[in-house]
Amino acid sequence: MIFGFFKKLIKYYVDKFIHWLRMQKFNLELDNEIKKYFEELDKKDEKQKKPEIKEVGTFGEEGWSISIGDIEDGNTRN
């Protein structure tokens, strides 16, 4: 009778330990997938063309303008 109790007790804790190991493995795999996803996002961001900021003149003076991007408007003077 006491051996059956110890056998069940040991089996319970072994099952708990195996479950814990599986959860740790799952967490590590999930962390790795998230890291890969963000690395791919960073690579895509590097490939995108950044807008060009062009400021002509001094702020507040006549003829001052600022352009962001590659859009030419009629007010920009070079």
Buried (B, 14 or more C-beta within 10 A) or exposed (E): EEEEEEEEEEEEEEEEEEEEEEEEEEEEEEEEEEEEEEEEEEEEEEEEEEEEEEEEEEEEEEEEEEBEEEEEEEEEEE
